[in-house]
Amino acid sequence: MGLFVGLLAAAIMLLVSAPPRGQPIILKAQGTFLLTETSIATPKSNLIGVHVVGEVKDPGLLLLPEGSRVSDAILSAGGLTELADENRLNLAAILEDGTRVYVPAKGETLPVETTDTLPSDSPQELININLADRDELADLPAIGLVKANAIIDYRTSQGDFLSIEEILNVPGIGESIFTLIKELIKVG
């Protein structure tokens, strides 16, 4: 009986002293790294990498749970600065791994290319939204693969776009995204 109690006590001590499983979610805020209370047991496979830049208090690469929205990324980057123009963003958009969220300043004229590279001095060829494949559409600012598929699904079911403004009928594309892409797309 004493041996059984000893083994049981040893097993309980091993369970209690075991480190938590999974990877923590690291959120950048005000120049420091924070760990959230609920993140300790989050498996690494449920995290996405999001690059938040522009008018946020602490821009950088963030690890967020799958299903996070643009508003979550902005809050995790310390929130908006006083110069930020949040009306040009879709705060409800769900993020994908590898997304870059650019928060423009009020009155800012956006460069032709706001993701991945700096704008070039040569003019960029416009993307024909009636002919572009999924990857070409996904390269447009704030589009990504999900919205690219929605654009293709829309044009497949409704026919070719007659004007660039018609892209506003595609689910998930609102005025803020249209503002970012209207100078980069064409229909003819």
C-alpha positions as MATLAB code, in Angstrom:
seq = 'MGLFVGLLAAAIMLLVSAPPRGQPIILKAQGTFLLTETSIATPKSNLIGVHVVGEVKDPGLLLLPEGSRVSDAILSAGGLTELADENRLNLAAILEDGTRVYVPAKGETLPVETTDTLPSDSPQELININLADRDELADLPAIGLVKANAIIDYRTSQGDFLSIEEILNVPGIGESIFTLIKELIKVG';
ca = [
       0.000    0.000    0.000;
       2.814    2.409    0.846;
       4.513    1.701   -2.470;
       1.259    2.453   -4.351;
       0.808    5.797   -2.540;
       4.430    6.700   -3.288;
       4.060    5.914   -6.990;
       0.790    7.853   -7.156;
       2.394   10.876   -5.474;
       5.349   10.746   -7.893;
       3.007   10.579  -10.900;
       1.007   13.583   -9.645;
       4.202   15.581   -9.109;
       5.333   14.809  -12.669;
       2.003   15.983  -14.111;
       1.933   19.167  -12.056;
       5.519   20.132  -12.874;
       5.268   19.429  -16.632;
       5.664   22.546  -18.811;
       2.607   23.705  -20.779;
       2.211   22.317  -24.295;
       2.095   24.360  -27.471;
       3.640   27.649  -28.479;
       2.742   30.992  -26.915;
       1.142   33.688  -29.008;
       3.506   36.636  -29.008;
       1.891   40.026  -29.330;
       3.942   43.175  -29.814;
       2.726   46.157  -27.870;
       4.483   49.422  -27.034;
       7.895   48.045  -28.016;
       7.779   45.034  -25.683;
       6.674   41.463  -26.133;
       3.656   40.245  -24.201;
       2.301   36.766  -23.637;
      -1.424   36.446  -23.373;
      -2.849   34.356  -20.534;
      -4.830   32.120  -22.886;
      -2.002   31.595  -25.343;
       0.176   29.150  -23.424;
      -1.572   26.008  -24.709;
      -2.204   27.253  -28.266;
      -0.695   24.853  -30.816;
       1.703   26.455  -33.293;
      -0.388   25.244  -36.252;
      -3.240   27.585  -35.257;
      -1.101   30.710  -35.617;
      -0.694   32.983  -38.616;
       2.042   35.523  -39.314;
       0.805   39.030  -40.112;
       2.982   42.052  -40.947;
       1.392   45.280  -39.686;
       2.921   48.546  -40.923;
       2.022   52.184  -41.388;
       0.220   54.282  -38.818;
       0.248   51.871  -35.868;
       2.103   52.456  -32.623;
       4.326   49.374  -32.825;
       4.592   48.019  -36.403;
       6.099   44.629  -37.077;
       5.519   40.932  -37.576;
       2.848   39.473  -35.307;
       1.709   35.933  -34.592;
      -2.070   35.804  -34.215;
      -4.622   33.010  -33.900;
      -6.244   31.781  -37.123;
      -9.484   33.655  -37.764;
      -8.106   36.974  -36.484;
      -9.379   40.139  -38.104;
      -7.621   43.315  -39.233;
      -8.849   45.014  -36.039;
      -7.121   42.303  -33.938;
      -3.842   42.864  -35.785;
      -4.040   46.622  -35.254;
      -4.754   46.219  -31.539;
      -1.856   43.767  -31.250;
       0.399   46.348  -32.932;
      -0.362   48.831  -30.150;
      -3.355   50.466  -31.813;
      -3.624   53.293  -34.318;
      -1.607   56.491  -34.207;
      -3.364   59.866  -34.259;
      -2.499   60.168  -37.966;
      -4.151   56.876  -38.991;
      -7.068   56.845  -41.423;
      -9.019   53.802  -40.204;
     -11.897   54.568  -42.583;
      -9.762   53.286  -45.464;
      -9.478   49.840  -43.863;
     -11.847   46.929  -43.607;
     -11.421   46.274  -39.881;
     -13.674   43.207  -40.073;
     -11.634   41.417  -42.769;
     -10.335   38.015  -41.694;
      -6.573   37.673  -42.045;
      -4.603   34.908  -43.742;
      -1.077   33.747  -43.006;
       1.412   36.031  -44.734;
      -0.928   39.032  -44.935;
       0.517   42.534  -44.811;
      -1.780   45.122  -43.227;
      -0.912   48.682  -44.242;
      -2.539   51.472  -42.210;
      -2.435   54.724  -44.218;
      -2.277   58.230  -42.768;
      -5.175   60.633  -43.255;
      -4.829   62.274  -46.662;
      -1.982   59.964  -47.683;
      -1.687   59.117  -51.353;
      -0.888   55.444  -51.422;
       2.008   54.232  -53.510;
       1.140   51.994  -56.462;
       2.488   48.965  -54.585;
       1.773   48.790  -50.844;
       2.796   45.172  -50.245;
       6.061   43.275  -50.252;
       8.180   45.732  -52.290;
       8.826   49.403  -52.633;
       7.150   51.184  -55.538;
       9.225   51.227  -58.704;
       9.887   54.255  -60.862;
       8.450   52.498  -63.912;
       4.679   52.502  -64.354;
       2.975   49.281  -63.328;
       0.910   47.415  -65.908;
      -2.768   47.346  -64.950;
      -4.303   43.978  -64.104;
      -7.310   43.028  -66.206;
      -9.768   41.636  -63.651;
     -11.605   39.770  -66.424;
      -8.495   37.820  -67.465;
      -6.204   37.683  -64.420;
      -5.589   34.371  -62.718;
      -5.852   33.787  -58.990;
      -2.181   34.578  -58.268;
      -2.246   37.850  -60.228;
      -5.381   38.963  -58.376;
      -3.968   37.847  -55.012;
      -0.971   40.153  -55.549;
      -3.228   43.220  -55.472;
      -3.154   45.131  -52.146;
      -5.598   43.736  -49.553;
      -6.881   40.981  -51.884;
      -5.074   37.740  -51.016;
      -6.114   34.272  -52.137;
      -9.605   34.210  -50.597;
     -10.752   37.433  -52.271;
      -8.998   36.435  -55.517;
     -11.079   33.260  -55.559;
     -14.214   35.324  -54.832;
     -13.422   37.597  -57.809;
     -13.005   34.572  -60.097;
     -16.204   32.978  -58.756;
     -18.101   36.228  -59.339;
     -16.928   36.662  -62.933;
     -17.596   32.980  -63.647;
     -21.187   33.217  -62.424;
     -21.997   36.805  -63.532;
     -19.864   37.208  -66.651;
     -17.102   39.701  -67.319;
     -16.891   42.900  -65.300;
     -18.192   45.825  -67.350;
     -16.413   48.432  -65.200;
     -13.834   48.341  -62.437;
     -16.496   49.626  -60.013;
     -18.434   46.386  -60.481;
     -15.770   44.648  -58.377;
     -17.567   46.209  -55.390;
     -20.272   43.545  -55.933;
     -17.793   40.795  -55.009;
     -18.317   39.608  -51.419;
     -15.530   40.893  -49.161;
     -14.557   43.855  -51.353;
     -15.696   47.201  -50.025;
     -14.847   50.842  -50.594;
     -11.589   50.710  -48.604;
     -10.193   47.851  -50.698;
     -11.512   49.397  -53.926;
      -9.652   52.612  -53.035;
      -6.426   50.610  -52.772;
      -6.823   48.745  -56.081;
      -8.759   51.037  -58.414;
      -5.590   52.538  -59.897;
      -4.154   49.057  -60.473;
      -6.999   47.316  -62.315;
      -8.799   47.497  -65.648;
     -11.557   45.640  -67.489;
     -10.704   46.119  -71.192;
];
